[in-house]
Amino acid sequence: MQVVLLAGGLGTRLQEETTARPKPMVEIGGRPILWHIMKSFARYGHDDFIVACGYMGDFIKKYFLDQYNLSGDLKIDFGRDMMQRSEADVESWSVNLVDTGLHTMTGGRLLRLQDKLRRETFMLTYGDGVSDVNINELLAFHRQQGRLATVTAVRPPARFGGLIMNGDIVEHFTEKPVAGEGWINGGFLVFEPEIFDYLKSDQCSLEANGLEQVAAAGQLAAFRHDGFWQCMDTLRDKHYLQRLWDSGEAPWINAAEEHHSRLRVMPVRRSAA
C-alpha cells in the first residue's frame, strides 16, 4: 500500500535545528526522524512511499540519493571509467520524492500528489511524529468501518512533568505524563481516493478544510490508540526521543520489530495427508 509522508513544512517551532535542515531530517540516534517513521511502516509490510517535499526539499532528496549511491563499499576504476558497489546496506523501499511547493498547505500538498497515487486506499502521516501504533490493525479498523477516512486518535503527552503526591511528600515524578482527557489527531491516517473531492487548492488545509468536511459528512472514523505517540515540535521533544533511543527502549521501533519477528517465526500449518 502506498504511504504519503508530509515533509514540506517550515518547522518554525524547532528553529534550533530547522535553520540548517528540514524538520523531517532532524536526527534521532543518527538517523532522520523521517527514516524512523518509514521504518515503522516498512516493518508492517508497507514500503511504497511518496514524500511531499517543500522547505529545503533538496536536503531530503540528497539524503536518499546518498543512501543509494554511497552505502557500502565503492570500487572506482578511473582508467576504465567504472564504479562497482558492494556490501551496500540499503532499504528495499520505493521512495518517490515530489516537490509540492514551499508555502503549500497540507491539503494542497496531498492534492499535488493525486496523479502519483493509485485509485485505491492509501495511508498518510506527518514527517515529525512517531508511534507504536499497529499499522495493520489500523488498516483492518478502517476497512471494518467502511468510511472515507480514518484518523488515529491519541491522547497528547503533557508539556510539563507531573508530581504524584501523598500529602506533602512526592511519591513519584513523571516526566511526560499523558493528558487525562481529550483526543487529538495523531496522524497515521487512512484515506480512500474520494478524499480528493474535498481538496481544492494549494491553500487548502487537510485538517481544517478536508477532515472537518469529511467529519461533517459522517465519513471520518477514529482509531483510538492508547499506546506511545510523540511528535517532535520542540527541542525538548527531540531530546526526549533521543533519550528513549539511547535507552534501547524506543517504542516506535520495538513494537514494529516485535510484530516483524512474530511474522517470521509463525509456523506453517500443513493439512494431514
N, C-alpha and C positions, 0 to 999 in steps of 0.2 A: 504494500500500500504506500502511496506517496505521502510524504510528510513535508509540510511547509514550515519553514523557520523564519520568523520575522526578525531580521537582524540589521535594520537600517536606521534605527533611532539615534538621536544625538547623545543620549546618556548624560544629560546635564547634571543629574544628582550625584554622579560619580566622576566629577571633573578631575579629581586627583589622578585618575587613570585614563580617562577618555579624551584628554587633550592630545595624547600620543597614539591612541588606538581606539577602535570602536568597542563599545562595551562587550559584545559577544566574544571579543578576542582577549579580554582580561583573563588572566590565568589563575587557575586553581590547581595546585600540585604540578605546575609546569605545563599544563595543557589549557587551552582556551575553554571558557565555560561552554561555548558552543559545541566543542568536541565532547564534553561530558554529557550534554543533552542528547546529541546524536548517538553516542554510545549507548545511552539508556534505551532509545528506540530500537537500535540495531540488535540489541540482545533479546528483544521480543520478536525479532524477525522482520523489522521494518527499516530498510536501509536505502530507500529511494528518496533522496532529499532534494528539495528546491529551497534555496536560500535567497530570501528577498533582501538584497543589499541596498544601502543608501549612503549614510555618513561613513566616509573612509572605506568604501566598499572594496577598493583596490587592496587594502590591507588584508581583508578576508580572502580575496582571490589569491593573493600571493602566498598566504599560509597554505592553502590547499595545493597550489602549484608546487611549492617547496616540499610538501609532504609526498607528493607523487614523484617529483624529479630527484630529490636529494636523499630520500630514505635509503638506508643500507649502504653497501659498498659500491663505489664507482671506479671503473677502469676506463681510462681515456687514452686512446692511441692517436696522437696528434698527426703522425705521419700518414696514417690511413684514414684520418677523419672519421674515427669510430669511437663510440662510447658504449660500454656494457655495464649494466647494473645487476647486482646480485645481493642476496640476503636482505632484500627490501622488506621492511616491516610497515606495511600499509594496510589500511582497512579495505574491505571488499564492498565499499559503498559506491553508489551513484550519486554524485553531487552536482546539481545544476545551479550555478551562481548567476543570479539575474539582477541587473541594475534596475531598481524601481524608483529612483529619484531621491534627491536629497531631502526635500521637505514634504514628501508624500505621507499622508496619514496611513494608519494601519489597514483600514478597509481599502484604501486606494492601492496599497502595496499588493494586497491579495488580488484585487481586481486586475492588476497588471500581469498577474501570473495565470490568468484564466486559460490562455492558449497553451500553457505548459502542462496543464493538468488534464488527466483523462476524465471522461464523463462518468465518474464513479466516486464512491466515498473516499474522502481523504482526511488526513489529520493536520493540525496546525498547533504550533506553540510559539512562545516568545524566546528570544535568544539570550535571556538573562535569568532563567529560573530553573531549578532542579527539584525533583520529587522522586519518591519511591512508589508512585502510582503504578499499578499493574496495567500496562497499556492494553493488553489483550482482554482483560476484564472490562476496561473502559469501552473497548470496541463492542464486546458482547452486550454490554448495557445499552449502548447506542442502538444496536440492531433490535434489541428487545423493545425499546421504547418506540421505534418507528417514527421518530421526529426528524426534522430537517437538520437540527444541530444538537450537539451535546457539549456542555461545558463542565469541566472538572471544578467542583466547588470545594474550597479549602477554608480552614479557619486560619486567619493570619496570625503569625507569631507576634507577640507584643514587642514594642520597640525598646522596652526597658526591663531590666531584671526584676524579679519578684521575690518577696520575702514571705515565707511560711512561718508564722509566729505562734508561740504558746505564751500568752500573756506578754511579758516584756522580753521574752527570750526568743531569738531567732532559731528555729529548728532546722530550716532548710532554705538555701538560697538557690533560685532558679534563674539562669542567665537569659534564657529565651522561653519564657512561659507562653503557652498558646492562649489566645484570647478566648474567654469563656463563652462568648456568644457571637453570632453573626457569621455569615459565609461570604467569601469573595471569589471572583473569577481567578482561578489559579493557572489559567492557560490550559494546555493539553486538551484541545478541542477536537471534535469530530464533526465534519460537515458533509452534507450531500451537495451535489453540484448546483442545486437551486439556490444556494446561498448567494450566488452572483446576481440574482434578481433583486437583492437588497442593497447592492453596492453600485453607486452611480458615478463616482469621480475620484480623482486623486485626493481630494479633501474630505473624503468620507471616512469616518471613524468606524472601525469594525465593531467597537464596543458601544459607543453612544448612538450610532445610527443602525448598523446591521443587527447586532444582537438584541438591542431594545425592540426593534421592529419584529424580529423573529419571535421574541418572547411574547409580544403583544398578540401575535397570531397563534399563540399556543403551540409553537413548534420548537421550543428550546427546552431540552431536558437537562437535569443537573445530576451528575455523577458525584456523590458525596465521598470525599477522601479524607479520612481522619488521620492518615499517616503523615510522614515527613513531607514538607514543602517549604521551599525558601527561595525568594527572589534575591537578586543582587543589585539593590538600588543604591546602596551607600558603601563607603569604605569599611564601615563596621560590619556590614553583611559579608563583604569579601573576606575579611579576617575570620569571621565565624565559619564560613565554608572551608577556608584553608585549615583551620584547627580541626575540623571534622575529618578532612582528608589526611592530615598528618597523624591523626589518632588511628587511622586504619578502619574507621567506622563511618565511612561516607555512605549514608543510607541510599542515595540515588544510584550508586554503583552496586552496593552489596545486594540490594533487593533484586536487581536485574541479573546479577551473577548467579544468585540462588535459583531464580527461575530458569536460567540457561542451563545450569547444572542438572536440574530435575529433568529437563527435556533430554539431555544427553544420556542420562542413566536409566531412563524409563525402559523397562523390559518389553520385548516384543512378544505378544501372545500368539501362539500358533494353535490352530484348531487340531483336534485329535484326528489321527489317520483313520 
